[in-house]
Amino acid sequence: MSDEQWFYCLKHNAVEGPDGCRSADRLGPYPDKATAARALEIAKERTEAADESDKEWRERGSTR
């Protein structure tokens, strides 16, 4: 396994290594370039899953 880390730069819409843009402009780290290239897709999938979970929680109501 490699210790390399890859990031997706939101400013340049590009995959970059650890010496790229500032952290506020990046998503990651990711374990490889291919995964970093999917950063926006991964973020969308995670957001949709969280939204669905929130919807289910609201419909079920709080148990507190």
N, CA, C and O atoms as a GROMACS GRO file, in nm:
protein
  256
    1MET      N    1   0.084  -0.119   0.000
    1MET     CA    2   0.000   0.000   0.000
    1MET      C    3   0.087   0.124   0.000
    1MET      O    4   0.189   0.130   0.070
    2SER      N    5   0.048   0.222  -0.077
    2SER     CA    6   0.125   0.344  -0.091
    2SER      C    7   0.083   0.447   0.013
    2SER      O    8  -0.032   0.449   0.056
    3ASP      N    9   0.176   0.532   0.052
    3ASP     CA   10   0.146   0.642   0.143
    3ASP      C   11   0.105   0.768   0.068
    3ASP      O   12   0.081   0.872   0.129
    4GLU      N   13   0.098   0.760  -0.065
    4GLU     CA   14   0.061   0.875  -0.145
    4GLU      C   15  -0.081   0.918  -0.114
    4GLU      O   16  -0.168   0.836  -0.084
    5GLN      N   17  -0.104   1.047  -0.121
    5GLN     CA   18  -0.238   1.102  -0.104
    5GLN      C   19  -0.267   1.190  -0.224
    5GLN      O   20  -0.180   1.262  -0.274
    6TRP      N   21  -0.391   1.184  -0.268
    6TRP     CA   22  -0.435   1.262  -0.384
    6TRP      C   23  -0.555   1.345  -0.345
    6TRP      O   24  -0.633   1.307  -0.257
    7PHE      N   25  -0.570   1.458  -0.410
    7PHE     CA   26  -0.677   1.552  -0.379
    7PHE      C   27  -0.744   1.597  -0.508
    7PHE      O   28  -0.688   1.587  -0.616
    8TYR      N   29  -0.867   1.646  -0.493
    8TYR     CA   30  -0.937   1.706  -0.607
    8TYR      C   31  -0.947   1.855  -0.579
    8TYR      O   32  -1.008   1.895  -0.480
    9CYS      N   33  -0.889   1.936  -0.665
    9CYS     CA   34  -0.890   2.081  -0.649
    9CYS      C   35  -1.018   2.138  -0.708
    9CYS      O   36  -1.046   2.122  -0.827
   10LEU      N   37  -1.097   2.204  -0.624
   10LEU     CA   38  -1.222   2.264  -0.669
   10LEU      C   39  -1.197   2.391  -0.750
   10LEU      O   40  -1.279   2.428  -0.834
   11LYS      N   41  -1.086   2.456  -0.726
   11LYS     CA   42  -1.051   2.579  -0.798
   11LYS      C   43  -1.013   2.550  -0.943
   11LYS      O   44  -1.051   2.623  -1.034
   12HIS      N   45  -0.937   2.443  -0.964
   12HIS     CA   46  -0.887   2.409  -1.097
   12HIS      C   47  -0.958   2.289  -1.161
   12HIS      O   48  -0.930   2.254  -1.276
   13ASN      N   49  -1.049   2.226  -1.086
   13ASN     CA   50  -1.119   2.106  -1.135
   13ASN      C   51  -1.020   2.003  -1.185
   13ASN      O   52  -1.031   1.951  -1.296
   14ALA      N   53  -0.922   1.974  -1.099
   14ALA     CA   54  -0.816   1.881  -1.137
   14ALA      C   55  -0.767   1.802  -1.017
   14ALA      O   56  -0.776   1.847  -0.903
   15VAL      N   57  -0.714   1.685  -1.044
   15VAL     CA   58  -0.652   1.601  -0.941
   15VAL      C   59  -0.511   1.653  -0.918
   15VAL      O   60  -0.439   1.687  -1.013
   16GLU      N   61  -0.471   1.659  -0.792
   16GLU     CA   62  -0.336   1.704  -0.761
   16GLU      C   63  -0.282   1.630  -0.640
   16GLU      O   64  -0.357   1.571  -0.562
   17GLY      N   65  -0.152   1.634  -0.626
   17GLY     CA   66  -0.085   1.572  -0.513
   17GLY      C   67  -0.088   1.661  -0.390
   17GLY      O   68  -0.156   1.764  -0.390
   18PRO      N   69  -0.016   1.622  -0.286
   18PRO     CA   70  -0.020   1.696  -0.160
   18PRO      C   71   0.035   1.838  -0.168
   18PRO      O   72   0.005   1.919  -0.080
   19ASP      N   73   0.114   1.870  -0.267
   19ASP     CA   74   0.172   2.004  -0.278
   19ASP      C   75   0.090   2.097  -0.367
   19ASP      O   76   0.142   2.195  -0.420
   20GLY      N   77  -0.037   2.068  -0.382
   20GLY     CA   78  -0.123   2.148  -0.467
   20GLY      C   79  -0.181   2.268  -0.395
   20GLY      O   80  -0.116   2.326  -0.308
   21CYS      N   81  -0.300   2.304  -0.430
   21CYS     CA   82  -0.367   2.421  -0.374
   21CYS      C   83  -0.395   2.406  -0.225
   21CYS      O   84  -0.376   2.300  -0.167
   22ARG      N   85  -0.440   2.516  -0.166
   22ARG     CA   86  -0.467   2.516  -0.023
   22ARG      C   87  -0.583   2.421   0.011
   22ARG      O   88  -0.668   2.392  -0.073
   23SER      N   89  -0.584   2.375   0.134
   23SER     CA   90  -0.683   2.275   0.178
   23SER      C   91  -0.827   2.320   0.158
   23SER      O   92  -0.913   2.239   0.125
   24ALA      N   93  -0.854   2.448   0.177
   24ALA     CA   94  -0.990   2.499   0.164
   24ALA      C   95  -1.044   2.484   0.022
   24ALA      O   96  -1.165   2.487   0.001
   25ASP      N   97  -0.956   2.468  -0.076
   25ASP     CA   98  -0.996   2.455  -0.215
   25ASP      C   99  -0.996   2.311  -0.265
   25ASP      O  100  -1.010   2.287  -0.385
   26ARG      N  101  -0.979   2.215  -0.172
   26ARG     CA  102  -0.963   2.076  -0.217
   26ARG      C  103  -1.055   1.981  -0.142
   26ARG      O  104  -1.100   2.009  -0.031
   27LEU      N  105  -1.082   1.869  -0.205
   27LEU     CA  106  -1.149   1.755  -0.143
   27LEU      C  107  -1.045   1.645  -0.130
   27LEU      O  108  -0.960   1.630  -0.217
   28GLY      N  109  -1.050   1.571  -0.022
   28GLY     CA  110  -0.955   1.462  -0.004
   28GLY      C  111  -0.897   1.464   0.134
   28GLY      O  112  -0.938   1.546   0.217
   29PRO      N  113  -0.804   1.380   0.161
   29PRO     CA  114  -0.725   1.303   0.066
   29PRO      C  115  -0.794   1.174   0.022
   29PRO      O  116  -0.881   1.120   0.090
   30TYR      N  117  -0.752   1.128  -0.094
   30TYR     CA  118  -0.797   1.002  -0.151
   30TYR      C  119  -0.676   0.912  -0.170
   30TYR      O  120  -0.564   0.962  -0.182
   31PRO      N  121  -0.696   0.781  -0.172
   31PRO     CA  122  -0.582   0.688  -0.178
   31PRO      C  123  -0.512   0.680  -0.314
   31PRO      O  124  -0.398   0.635  -0.322
   32ASP      N  125  -0.581   0.724  -0.420
   32ASP     CA  126  -0.520   0.715  -0.553
   32ASP      C  127  -0.581   0.820  -0.646
   32ASP      O  128  -0.684   0.880  -0.613
   33LYS      N  129  -0.518   0.840  -0.759
   33LYS     CA  130  -0.562   0.942  -0.855
   33LYS      C  131  -0.703   0.913  -0.907
   33LYS      O  132  -0.784   1.004  -0.923
   34ALA      N  133  -0.731   0.787  -0.933
   34ALA     CA  134  -0.862   0.751  -0.989
   34ALA      C  135  -0.975   0.785  -0.893
   34ALA      O  136  -1.079   0.835  -0.935
   35THR      N  137  -0.955   0.759  -0.766
   35THR     CA  138  -1.057   0.792  -0.666
   35THR      C  139  -1.070   0.943  -0.652
   35THR      O  140  -1.182   0.995  -0.643
   36ALA      N  141  -0.958   1.014  -0.651
   36ALA     CA  142  -0.962   1.161  -0.643
   36ALA      C  143  -1.036   1.219  -0.764
   36ALA      O  144  -1.106   1.320  -0.750
   37ALA      N  145  -1.022   1.158  -0.879
   37ALA     CA  146  -1.090   1.206  -0.999
   37ALA      C  147  -1.242   1.191  -0.987
   37ALA      O  148  -1.317   1.261  -1.055
   38ARG      N  149  -1.287   1.101  -0.900
   38ARG     CA  150  -1.430   1.079  -0.876
   38ARG      C  151  -1.481   1.160  -0.756
   38ARG      O  152  -1.592   1.136  -0.709
   39ALA      N  153  -1.403   1.255  -0.706
   39ALA     CA  154  -1.436   1.326  -0.582
   39ALA      C  155  -1.574   1.390  -0.585
   39ALA      O  156  -1.649   1.378  -0.488
   40LEU      N  157  -1.609   1.456  -0.692
   40LEU     CA  158  -1.740   1.522  -0.698
   40LEU      C  159  -1.853   1.419  -0.699
   40LEU      O  160  -1.957   1.440  -0.637
   41GLU      N  161  -1.833   1.310  -0.770
   41GLU     CA  162  -1.932   1.202  -0.772
   41GLU      C  163  -1.948   1.140  -0.633
   41GLU      O  164  -2.060   1.113  -0.589
   42ILE      N  165  -1.837   1.118  -0.566
   42ILE     CA  166  -1.839   1.062  -0.430
   42ILE      C  167  -1.911   1.157  -0.335
   42ILE      O  168  -1.994   1.114  -0.255
   43ALA      N  169  -1.880   1.286  -0.344
   43ALA     CA  170  -1.946   1.385  -0.258
   43ALA      C  171  -2.096   1.388  -0.283
   43ALA      O  172  -2.175   1.397  -0.189
   44LYS      N  173  -2.136   1.379  -0.410
   44LYS     CA  174  -2.279   1.378  -0.443
   44LYS      C  175  -2.348   1.254  -0.384
   44LYS      O  176  -2.456   1.264  -0.327
   45GLU      N  177  -2.284   1.138  -0.396
   45GLU     CA  178  -2.340   1.014  -0.341
   45GLU      C  179  -2.355   1.025  -0.190
   45GLU      O  180  -2.457   0.984  -0.134
   46ARG      N  181  -2.255   1.078  -0.124
   46ARG     CA  182  -2.260   1.092   0.022
   46ARG      C  183  -2.368   1.191   0.065
   46ARG      O  184  -2.438   1.168   0.164
   47THR      N  185  -2.382   1.300  -0.008
   47THR     CA  186  -2.484   1.400   0.023
   47THR      C  187  -2.623   1.341   0.006
   47THR      O  188  -2.711   1.362   0.090
   48GLU      N  189  -2.643   1.268  -0.102
   48GLU     CA  190  -2.773   1.205  -0.126
   48GLU      C  191  -2.806   1.104  -0.016
   48GLU      O  192  -2.921   1.097   0.028
   49ALA      N  193  -2.707   1.026   0.027
   49ALA     CA  194  -2.729   0.928   0.134
   49ALA      C  195  -2.763   0.999   0.266
   49ALA      O  196  -2.851   0.954   0.340
   50ALA      N  197  -2.694   1.108   0.295
   50ALA     CA  198  -2.721   1.183   0.418
   50ALA      C  199  -2.859   1.246   0.412
   50ALA      O  200  -2.931   1.248   0.512
   51ASP      N  201  -2.897   1.300   0.296
   51ASP     CA  202  -3.030   1.358   0.280
   51ASP      C  203  -3.139   1.254   0.302
   51ASP      O  204  -3.240   1.281   0.366
   52GLU      N  205  -3.118   1.135   0.247
   52GLU     CA  206  -3.215   1.027   0.265
   52GLU      C  207  -3.225   0.987   0.413
   52GLU      O  208  -3.334   0.964   0.464
   53SER      N  209  -3.111   0.979   0.479
   53SER     CA  210  -3.110   0.945   0.621
   53SER      C  211  -3.184   1.052   0.702
   53SER      O  212  -3.260   1.019   0.793
   54ASP      N  213  -3.160   1.179   0.670
   54ASP     CA  214  -3.231   1.288   0.739
   54ASP      C  215  -3.381   1.278   0.716
   54ASP      O  216  -3.460   1.299   0.809
   55LYS      N  217  -3.421   1.248   0.593
   55LYS     CA  218  -3.563   1.236   0.561
   55LYS      C  219  -3.626   1.124   0.642
   55LYS      O  220  -3.735   1.140   0.698
   56GLU      N  221  -3.559   1.010   0.648
   56GLU     CA  222  -3.611   0.897   0.725
   56GLU      C  223  -3.620   0.933   0.874
   56GLU      O  224  -3.716   0.895   0.940
   57TRP      N  225  -3.522   1.004   0.925
   57TRP     CA  226  -3.523   1.044   1.066
   57TRP      C  227  -3.640   1.137   1.094
   57TRP      O  228  -3.709   1.123   1.195
   58ARG      N  229  -3.662   1.234   1.004
   58ARG     CA  230  -3.775   1.327   1.023
   58ARG      C  231  -3.908   1.256   1.019
   58ARG      O  232  -3.997   1.286   1.098
   59GLU      N  233  -3.922   1.159   0.926
   59GLU     CA  234  -4.048   1.085   0.914
   59GLU      C  235  -4.073   0.995   1.034
   59GLU      O  236  -4.188   0.976   1.076
   60ARG      N  237  -3.966   0.940   1.090
   60ARG     CA  238  -3.976   0.852   1.205
   60ARG      C  239  -3.996   0.931   1.332
   60ARG      O  240  -4.062   0.885   1.425
   61GLY      N  241  -3.940   1.048   1.338
   61GLY     CA  242  -3.946   1.132   1.456
   61GLY      C  243  -3.835   1.096   1.553
   61GLY      O  244  -3.777   0.988   1.547
   62SER      N  245  -3.809   1.186   1.640
   62SER     CA  246  -3.704   1.166   1.740
   62SER      C  247  -3.752   1.071   1.848
   62SER      O  248  -3.869   1.075   1.888
   63THR      N  249  -3.662   0.986   1.896
   63THR     CA  250  -3.698   0.892   2.004
   63THR      C  251  -3.651   0.946   2.138
   63THR      O  252  -3.657   0.875   2.239
   64ARG      N  253  -3.604   1.070   2.141
   64ARG     CA  254  -3.559   1.131   2.268
   64ARG      C  255  -3.674   1.188   2.345
   64ARG      O  256  -3.654   1.243   2.454
   0.00000   0.00000   0.00000
